[in-house]
Amino acid sequence: MYLGFDLLTISSILANANLIVALLGIYSIISYDFIVRAEERFLRERFGPEYGEYRARVHRYLGWKSGRIKRP
């Protein structure tokens, strides 16, 4: 979800080539990154080591880490 929002924001910045749009877009991307990190803190407190294991396997934005995908 957040990656999609960031990609739409970046495409809007590039399509408009406007300083105000660029500044607001950068601000929103940074704001969402703070939100993601706050959610991760909450999940770490809520689920403890189980969430730590999950984080070791899954990338923050892309959903996977290269070379660590377990295939059935």
Secondary structure, DSSP 4 states (H G I P E B T S, - for coil): -HHHHHHHHHHHHHHH--HHHHHHHHHHHHHHHHHHHHHHHHHHHHHTHHHHHHHHHS-TTTS--TT-PPP-
